[in-house]
Amino acid sequence: MGSHHLVTLYLMIGSYLFNTWECGAVISFLHDSADISVMICKTFSQTVYDKATIFWFFSMVLSWGWCR
């Protein structure tokens, strides 16, 4: 997990220093968009809605594969 944070810092600082912050913002947005389905899946896993949990789990796996 530490290397993930170092790469993120490199992305943010590097894109600012090289004046390509638009690219850095798009990459950061794509990586953060996958976390939405993670939080929804965690929420449904604490309820009795098993089918919704399964749906959001597979949605999470697909979005992680696509965005990262």
C-alpha positions as YAML, in Angstrom:
chain: A
units: angstrom
residues:
- id: 1
  name: MET
  ca: [0.00, 0.00, 0.00]
- id: 2
  name: GLY
  ca: [2.92, 2.32, 0.65]
- id: 3
  name: SER
  ca: [4.10, 2.06, -2.95]
- id: 4
  name: HIS
  ca: [0.59, 3.01, -4.10]
- id: 5
  name: HIS
  ca: [0.79, 6.22, -2.07]
- id: 6
  name: LEU
  ca: [4.27, 6.99, -3.41]
- id: 7
  name: VAL
  ca: [3.11, 6.56, -6.99]
- id: 8
  name: THR
  ca: [0.10, 8.78, -6.30]
- id: 9
  name: LEU
  ca: [2.35, 11.48, -4.87]
- id: 10
  name: TYR
  ca: [4.60, 11.18, -7.91]
- id: 11
  name: LEU
  ca: [1.56, 11.56, -10.17]
- id: 12
  name: MET
  ca: [0.28, 14.65, -8.35]
- id: 13
  name: ILE
  ca: [3.62, 16.40, -7.86]
- id: 14
  name: GLY
  ca: [5.04, 15.34, -11.23]
- id: 15
  name: SER
  ca: [2.00, 16.44, -13.20]
- id: 16
  name: TYR
  ca: [2.10, 19.81, -11.44]
- id: 17
  name: LEU
  ca: [5.83, 20.33, -11.99]
- id: 18
  name: PHE
  ca: [5.68, 19.37, -15.68]
- id: 19
  name: ASN
  ca: [2.51, 21.43, -16.20]
- id: 20
  name: THR
  ca: [0.44, 18.42, -17.23]
- id: 21
  name: TRP
  ca: [-1.98, 18.60, -14.30]
- id: 22
  name: GLU
  ca: [-4.96, 17.97, -16.60]
- id: 23
  name: CYS
  ca: [-3.62, 14.49, -17.38]
- id: 24
  name: GLY
  ca: [-2.91, 13.86, -13.70]
- id: 25
  name: ALA
  ca: [-6.43, 14.91, -12.76]
- id: 26
  name: VAL
  ca: [-8.01, 12.56, -15.33]
- id: 27
  name: ILE
  ca: [-5.88, 9.62, -14.16]
- id: 28
  name: SER
  ca: [-6.71, 10.37, -10.52]
- id: 29
  name: PHE
  ca: [-10.42, 10.61, -11.35]
- id: 30
  name: LEU
  ca: [-10.37, 7.26, -13.16]
- id: 31
  name: HIS
  ca: [-8.69, 5.55, -10.21]
- id: 32
  name: ASP
  ca: [-11.10, 7.11, -7.73]
- id: 33
  name: SER
  ca: [-14.20, 6.26, -9.79]
- id: 34
  name: ALA
  ca: [-13.63, 2.55, -9.12]
- id: 35
  name: ASP
  ca: [-13.86, 3.19, -5.38]
- id: 36
  name: ILE
  ca: [-17.55, 4.12, -5.64]
- id: 37
  name: SER
  ca: [-18.57, 0.54, -6.36]
- id: 38
  name: VAL
  ca: [-16.27, -0.65, -3.54]
- id: 39
  name: MET
  ca: [-18.13, 1.47, -0.99]
- id: 40
  name: ILE
  ca: [-21.54, 0.42, -2.31]
- id: 41
  name: CYS
  ca: [-20.50, -3.24, -2.14]
- id: 42
  name: LYS
  ca: [-19.28, -2.79, 1.45]
- id: 43
  name: THR
  ca: [-22.57, -1.15, 2.38]
- id: 44
  name: PHE
  ca: [-24.70, -3.93, 0.92]
- id: 45
  name: SER
  ca: [-22.54, -6.63, 2.48]
- id: 46
  name: GLN
  ca: [-23.71, -5.44, 5.91]
- id: 47
  name: THR
  ca: [-27.40, -5.85, 4.97]
- id: 48
  name: VAL
  ca: [-29.65, -8.77, 4.11]
- id: 49
  name: TYR
  ca: [-29.63, -7.92, 0.38]
- id: 50
  name: ASP
  ca: [-27.43, -10.74, -0.90]
- id: 51
  name: LYS
  ca: [-28.33, -10.35, -4.58]
- id: 52
  name: ALA
  ca: [-27.46, -6.66, -4.52]
- id: 53
  name: THR
  ca: [-24.16, -7.49, -2.83]
- id: 54
  name: ILE
  ca: [-23.30, -10.01, -5.55]
- id: 55
  name: PHE
  ca: [-24.23, -7.53, -8.28]
- id: 56
  name: TRP
  ca: [-22.09, -4.75, -6.80]
- id: 57
  name: PHE
  ca: [-19.21, -7.15, -6.18]
- id: 58
  name: PHE
  ca: [-19.02, -8.08, -9.85]
- id: 59
  name: SER
  ca: [-19.50, -4.44, -10.77]
- id: 60
  name: MET
  ca: [-16.56, -3.60, -8.51]
- id: 61
  name: VAL
  ca: [-14.35, -6.27, -10.11]
- id: 62
  name: LEU
  ca: [-15.18, -5.06, -13.61]
- id: 63
  name: SER
  ca: [-14.65, -1.39, -12.76]
- id: 64
  name: TRP
  ca: [-11.29, -2.14, -11.11]
- id: 65
  name: GLY
  ca: [-10.20, -4.12, -14.14]
- id: 66
  name: TRP
  ca: [-11.29, -1.37, -16.51]
- id: 67
  name: CYS
  ca: [-10.03, 1.68, -14.60]
- id: 68
  name: ARG
  ca: [-6.80, 0.37, -13.15]
...
